[in-house]
Amino acid sequence: MDLAFTPEEQAFREEVRTWVHAHLPETISHKVHNALRLTREDMQSWAKTLGRKGWLGYGWPEQFGGPGWNAVQKHLFEEECALAGAPRIVPFGPVMVAPVIMAFGNPAQQQRFLPGIASGEVWWSQGYSEPGSGSDLASLKTRAERVGDKYIVNGQKTWTTLAQFGDWIFCLVRTSTEGKPQTGISFLLIDMTSKGVSVRPIKLLDGECEVNEVWFDNVEVPADNLIGEENKGWNYAKYLLAHERTNIADVNRAKRELERLKRIAKAEGVWQDMRFRDEIAKLEVDVIALEMMVLRVLSAEKSGKQSLDIAGLLKIRGSEIQQRYSELMMLAAGPFSMPFIEEAMAAGWQGDHVGAAHCAPLASTYFNMRKTTIYGGSNEVQRNIVAQTVLG
């Protein structure tokens, strides 16, 4: 196992770094480095910039219009984007549904949907969780009934991230009640402008509406929008969730936020507190360990070996690290971390003139990170999966 980057890989890193710094607006990178709110335009303008370069689908093979990068190149691209302060690519289109369409969609579906994802023009949402069907996803109840050449969809999805911006949504729907719950699920692509689709934002503690409820009331969906075979959607969902859990680990963002934690600790005068620095050091060791785990997987893929199925492990450790750095930032900032109400921030309570701009909006980030150990499959469930599939 060789974890060192080759000269060719280092040259690739430099190419990506140079391009990203030349094309990433400073106003956007400032927001990212300081955890300030990104608008839809911020996120999609960067996606379109990557799309014009052919890098939004950075993990795609060349046959589908991607750059055809290997696992190490993909990692280096993600790292350079994160360290530069680029918005995280909204994963639902290019990272999650696109691989499913490539692997299980027919040629017509690939030609229809992939170009809009690759260009960043079409915003996708994920319709998995329902009230009472989150970690136990197989218990979902949203129903799709086949009537001629279309499906009639009725039901509700919840915690749908950024669905207020969505053009399309990929959904798990129940098409059969026969046999095990998993065997009656199908994977359906739904136009969110369809009659009967309604989106209801869920307002969070920080005033943000990051997640939503999505309702389907007799929504007509062409049968051509079914991916793969009817009642085989659970297999496609597992394939997609492996991509999601690896993406949640997000070691590159953890490295960037670790540096932000150090800046806050120094600005707030707690850097000299040896006990606090011990906590930062322990976090840094865990970030490095997570990175080594990622590099082990990359090394195996690069050499053509079959790596262990450790997406669950990456998700567990990555999500816990995200919670720890957000908590340490709060502890470092003390009272200045508290205002997470938009009106208080807009009034300048954390502005430069009081010397606390680096603390905005730490409480918002802290509360938001509570979700990371739950979504994408709760960590408790992931530990069971790891015990069965990895440890034996």
MIPAZA-285499 format. One record per residue (C-alpha): residue number from 1; y, z, x; residue in one letter. Coordinates in pm, whole numbers, plus 50000, padded with zeros to 5 digits. Layout:
N
PT	NUM	Y	Z	X	A
...
END
This chain:
392
PT	1	50000	50000	50000	M
PT	2	50330	49887	50154	D
PT	3	50643	50034	49992	L
PT	4	50886	49873	50236	A
PT	5	51085	49570	50125	F
PT	6	51043	49249	50324	T
PT	7	51339	49064	50481	P
PT	8	51308	48806	50202	E
PT	9	51328	49079	49939	E
PT	10	51629	49236	50110	Q
PT	11	51799	48895	50111	A
PT	12	51722	48862	49740	F
PT	13	51875	49205	49678	R
PT	14	52192	49099	49859	E
PT	15	52212	48779	49653	E
PT	16	52186	48975	49327	V
PT	17	52434	49239	49446	R
PT	18	52692	48978	49543	T
PT	19	52661	48790	49215	W
PT	20	52674	49102	48997	V
PT	21	52985	49236	49171	H
PT	22	53154	48897	49133	A
PT	23	53082	48864	48759	H
PT	24	53079	49220	48620	L
PT	25	53421	49313	48475	P
PT	26	53566	49628	48628	E
PT	27	53662	49761	48285	T
PT	28	53296	49757	48181	I
PT	29	53159	49909	48503	S
PT	30	53418	50189	48473	H
PT	31	53285	50272	48127	K
PT	32	52926	50273	48246	V
PT	33	52990	50487	48555	H
PT	34	53171	50743	48337	N
PT	35	52940	50726	48033	A
PT	36	53221	50606	47808	L
PT	37	53149	50425	47484	R
PT	38	53053	50061	47513	L
PT	39	53149	49826	47232	T
PT	40	52931	49551	47093	R
PT	41	53149	49302	47278	E
PT	42	53102	49489	47606	D
PT	43	52724	49475	47576	M
PT	44	52693	49122	47444	Q
PT	45	52951	48968	47678	S
PT	46	52747	49092	47976	W
PT	47	52427	48968	47812	A
PT	48	52581	48624	47767	K
PT	49	52702	48624	48129	T
PT	50	52346	48693	48242	L
PT	51	52222	48432	47996	G
PT	52	52442	48162	48147	R
PT	53	52298	48247	48488	K
PT	54	51943	48241	48348	G
PT	55	51893	48609	48428	W
PT	56	51897	48777	48087	L
PT	57	51526	48702	48058	G
PT	58	51482	48825	48414	Y
PT	59	51119	48919	48353	G
PT	60	51024	48585	48198	W
PT	61	50801	48322	48362	P
PT	62	50954	47984	48443	E
PT	63	50759	47808	48167	Q
PT	64	50969	47995	47910	F
PT	65	51302	47948	48086	G
PT	66	51297	48258	48304	G
PT	67	51352	48282	48680	P
PT	68	50984	48349	48745	G
PT	69	51054	48654	48961	W
PT	70	50774	48874	49083	N
PT	71	50755	49247	49008	A
PT	72	50952	49351	49316	V
PT	73	51234	49105	49247	Q
PT	74	51260	49231	48889	K
PT	75	51287	49588	49017	H
PT	76	51556	49497	49269	L
PT	77	51755	49313	49002	F
PT	78	51741	49616	48770	E
PT	79	51843	49850	49051	E
PT	80	52142	49645	49163	E
PT	81	52267	49606	48806	C
PT	82	52237	49980	48745	A
PT	83	52409	50082	49067	L
PT	84	52693	49835	49005	A
PT	85	52761	49988	48664	G
PT	86	52636	49701	48449	A
PT	87	52552	49781	48089	P
PT	88	52182	49831	48040	R
PT	89	52034	49517	47888	I
PT	90	51967	49585	47520	V
PT	91	51589	49555	47547	P
PT	92	51480	49462	47196	F
PT	93	51516	49088	47246	G
PT	94	51456	48993	47611	P
PT	95	51235	49286	47718	V
PT	96	51036	49369	47404	M
PT	97	50996	49101	47138	V
PT	98	51020	48802	47374	A
PT	99	50699	48891	47565	P
PT	100	50519	48929	47231	V
PT	101	50639	48586	47116	I
PT	102	50533	48437	47450	M
PT	103	50188	48598	47438	A
PT	104	50101	48573	47069	F
PT	105	50352	48338	46904	G
PT	106	50279	47971	46843	N
PT	107	50471	47691	47020	P
PT	108	50703	47639	46722	A
PT	109	50798	48008	46719	Q
PT	110	50855	48005	47094	Q
PT	111	51084	47703	47070	Q
PT	112	51269	47853	46776	R
PT	113	51332	48210	46893	F
PT	114	51325	48227	47272	L
PT	115	51638	48018	47351	P
PT	116	51863	48244	47143	G
PT	117	51721	48552	47314	I
PT	118	51758	48401	47663	A
PT	119	52123	48309	47604	S
PT	120	52222	48647	47460	G
PT	121	52351	48480	47143	E
PT	122	52103	48649	46906	V
PT	123	52093	49028	46880	W
PT	124	51751	49175	46796	W
PT	125	51657	49513	46650	S
PT	126	51325	49698	46638	Q
PT	127	51174	49799	46302	G
PT	128	50898	50045	46385	Y
PT	129	50974	50407	46287	S
PT	130	50987	50514	45925	E
PT	131	51049	50851	45757	P
PT	132	50726	51037	45835	G
PT	133	50596	50755	46057	S
PT	134	50732	50794	46408	G
PT	135	50480	50926	46657	S
PT	136	50212	50855	46395	D
PT	137	50320	50494	46366	L
PT	138	49993	50381	46206	A
PT	139	50092	50566	45887	S
PT	140	50382	50327	45817	L
PT	141	50431	50224	45455	K
PT	142	50673	49929	45457	T
PT	143	50479	49669	45259	R
PT	144	50465	49291	45300	A
PT	145	50283	49106	45022	E
PT	146	50187	48741	45074	R
PT	147	50306	48519	44788	V
PT	148	50248	48151	44859	G
PT	149	50430	48050	45175	D
PT	150	50631	48372	45209	K
PT	151	50603	48749	45228	Y
PT	152	50785	48988	44997	I
PT	153	50888	49293	45199	V
PT	154	50972	49635	45055	N
PT	155	51028	49961	45240	G
PT	156	51244	50147	45487	Q
PT	157	51279	50175	45863	K
PT	158	51477	50450	46032	T
PT	159	51626	50545	46370	W
PT	160	51680	50172	46420	T
PT	161	51894	50153	46734	T
PT	162	52210	49939	46704	L
PT	163	52080	49773	46387	A
PT	164	52440	49746	46265	Q
PT	165	52478	49465	46521	F
PT	166	52141	49301	46456	G
PT	167	52092	48935	46366	D
PT	168	51711	48960	46354	W
PT	169	51463	49245	46343	I
PT	170	51096	49250	46440	F
PT	171	50899	49476	46210	C
PT	172	50559	49630	46172	L
PT	173	50463	49595	45806	V
PT	174	50156	49685	45606	R
PT	175	49968	49384	45475	T
PT	176	49641	49558	45390	S
PT	177	49517	49906	45294	T
PT	178	49153	49829	45377	E
PT	179	48979	50010	45661	G
PT	180	49159	50210	45930	K
PT	181	49540	50228	45900	P
PT	182	49583	50032	46225	Q
PT	183	49384	49734	46094	T
PT	184	49621	49658	45805	G
PT	185	49944	49613	46002	I
PT	186	50117	49282	46076	S
PT	187	50405	49181	46305	F
PT	188	50686	49007	46117	L
PT	189	51022	48862	46225	L
PT	190	51297	48909	45965	I
PT	191	51645	48758	45946	D
PT	192	51879	49053	45883	M
PT	193	52115	48837	45681	T
PT	194	51838	48787	45421	S
PT	195	51908	48898	45066	K
PT	196	51776	49248	45010	G
PT	197	51828	49377	45367	V
PT	198	52073	49666	45389	S
PT	199	52174	49872	45692	V
PT	200	52297	50229	45654	R
PT	201	52436	50389	45973	P
PT	202	52331	50744	46062	I
PT	203	52631	50930	46202	K
PT	204	52540	51149	46498	L
PT	205	52704	51468	46626	L
PT	206	52936	51278	46857	D
PT	207	53062	51055	46575	G
PT	208	52859	50759	46704	E
PT	209	52641	50550	46474	C
PT	210	52388	50444	46736	E
PT	211	52094	50458	46495	V
PT	212	52050	50337	46139	N
PT	213	51834	50320	45833	E
PT	214	51726	49970	45735	V
PT	215	51611	49905	45378	W
PT	216	51411	49609	45249	F
PT	217	51432	49540	44876	D
PT	218	51215	49241	44776	N
PT	219	51314	49058	45094	V
PT	220	51166	48708	45113	E
PT	221	51036	48622	45461	V
PT	222	50880	48282	45542	P
PT	223	50513	48314	45636	A
PT	224	50599	48110	45947	D
PT	225	50769	48426	46078	N
PT	226	50435	48606	46112	L
PT	227	50345	48652	46478	I
PT	228	49978	48593	46552	G
PT	229	49722	48682	46287	E
PT	230	49774	48887	45973	E
PT	231	49652	49247	46009	N
PT	232	49644	49218	46391	K
PT	233	49996	49353	46443	G
PT	234	49879	49684	46587	W
PT	235	49743	49502	46893	N
PT	236	50076	49327	46944	Y
PT	237	50263	49657	46894	A
PT	238	50062	49826	47171	K
PT	239	50141	49534	47402	Y
PT	240	50512	49573	47324	L
PT	241	50514	49953	47359	L
PT	242	50386	49925	47716	A
PT	243	50705	49730	47795	H
PT	244	50920	49983	47607	E
PT	245	50775	50290	47778	R
PT	246	50817	50142	48124	T
PT	247	51174	50050	48030	N
PT	248	51247	50405	47906	I
PT	249	51159	50545	48251	A
PT	250	51470	50369	48386	D
PT	251	51453	50507	48739	V
PT	252	51751	50295	48843	N
PT	253	51982	50457	48590	R
PT	254	51853	50798	48704	A
PT	255	51959	50716	49061	K
PT	256	52307	50617	48943	R
PT	257	52345	50926	48725	E
PT	258	52225	51150	49007	L
PT	259	52524	51033	49209	E
PT	260	52751	51100	48911	R
PT	261	52609	51452	48886	L
PT	262	52701	51511	49251	K
PT	263	53056	51383	49190	R
PT	264	53100	51617	48893	I
PT	265	52960	51915	49085	A
PT	266	53206	51853	49371	K
PT	267	53502	51797	49137	A
PT	268	53424	52116	48944	E
PT	269	53379	52329	49254	G
PT	270	53012	52418	49203	V
PT	271	52882	52204	49491	W
PT	272	52908	52507	49720	Q
PT	273	52687	52712	49490	D
PT	274	52354	52707	49674	M
PT	275	52149	52774	49362	R
PT	276	52313	52487	49180	F
PT	277	52258	52259	49477	R
PT	278	51892	52367	49474	D
PT	279	51865	52235	49117	E
PT	280	52025	51906	49220	I
PT	281	51786	51882	49515	A
PT	282	51482	51942	49293	K
PT	283	51605	51673	49055	L
PT	284	51658	51431	49344	E
PT	285	51304	51492	49468	V
PT	286	51170	51412	49121	D
PT	287	51380	51095	49100	V
PT	288	51240	50983	49436	I
PT	289	50887	51066	49319	A
PT	290	50942	50859	49003	L
PT	291	51069	50572	49215	E
PT	292	50761	50597	49438	M
PT	293	50540	50577	49130	M
PT	294	50724	50264	49019	V
PT	295	50693	50113	49367	L
PT	296	50320	50188	49370	R
PT	297	50282	49983	49054	V
PT	298	50495	49704	49203	L
PT	299	50292	49707	49524	S
PT	300	49969	49673	49327	A
PT	301	50106	49388	49118	E
PT	302	50243	49213	49425	K
PT	303	49903	49224	49599	S
PT	304	49721	49107	49288	G
PT	305	49544	49436	49228	K
PT	306	49501	49588	48886	Q
PT	307	49734	49886	48866	S
PT	308	49657	50191	48656	L
PT	309	49790	50188	48302	D
PT	310	50061	50445	48373	I
PT	311	50333	50334	48132	A
PT	312	50290	50669	47956	G
PT	313	50337	50860	48282	L
PT	314	50653	50668	48363	L
PT	315	50787	50740	48017	K
PT	316	50712	51112	48040	I
PT	317	50870	51168	48379	R
PT	318	51162	50931	48325	G
PT	319	51264	51083	47992	S
PT	320	51242	51440	48126	E
PT	321	51459	51347	48424	I
PT	322	51722	51199	48192	Q
PT	323	51739	51527	48003	Q
PT	324	51764	51730	48323	R
PT	325	52054	51538	48479	Y
PT	326	52250	51546	48152	S
PT	327	52197	51923	48129	E
PT	328	52303	51981	48490	L
PT	329	52619	51778	48432	M
PT	330	52702	52005	48137	M
PT	331	52642	52316	48345	L
PT	332	52861	52182	48626	A
PT	333	53153	52096	48399	A
PT	334	53145	52415	48196	G
PT	335	53407	52423	47914	P
PT	336	53532	52075	47999	F
PT	337	53201	51929	47884	S
PT	338	53240	52056	47530	M
PT	339	53471	51812	47343	P
PT	340	53246	51535	47222	F
PT	341	53451	51466	46910	I
PT	342	53614	51124	46936	E
PT	343	53952	51245	46808	E
PT	344	53969	51519	47073	A
PT	345	53892	51274	47350	M
PT	346	54142	51021	47214	A
PT	347	54408	51294	47217	A
PT	348	54365	51321	47594	G
PT	349	54195	51660	47617	W
PT	350	53979	51520	47895	Q
PT	351	54238	51278	48029	G
PT	352	54342	51229	48389	D
PT	353	54648	51450	48348	H
PT	354	54429	51759	48307	V
PT	355	54197	51649	48584	G
PT	356	53884	51639	48372	A
PT	357	53833	51269	48303	A
PT	358	53509	51280	48501	H
PT	359	53366	51516	48236	C
PT	360	53398	51280	47939	A
PT	361	53182	51283	47731	P
PT	362	52914	51508	47879	L
PT	363	52822	51693	47563	A
PT	364	52771	51364	47382	S
PT	365	52537	51245	47657	T
PT	366	52349	51575	47657	Y
PT	367	52282	51568	47283	F
PT	368	52194	51199	47289	N
PT	369	51934	51253	47563	M
PT	370	51741	51500	47345	R
PT	371	51579	51195	47183	K
PT	372	51425	51050	47500	T
PT	373	51113	51266	47492	T
PT	374	51050	51161	47131	I
PT	375	51116	50788	47092	Y
PT	376	50878	50529	47230	G
PT	377	50593	50770	47154	G
PT	378	50654	51144	47191	S
PT	379	50572	51294	47529	N
PT	380	50309	51521	47375	E
PT	381	50123	51215	47246	V
PT	382	50174	51034	47577	Q
PT	383	50010	51322	47764	R
PT	384	49703	51288	47543	N
PT	385	49692	50914	47613	I
PT	386	49727	50967	47987	V
PT	387	49450	51228	47981	A
PT	388	49215	50982	47808	Q
PT	389	49298	50654	47982	T
PT	390	49409	50755	48331	V
PT	391	49241	51086	48409	L
PT	392	48922	50997	48221	G
END
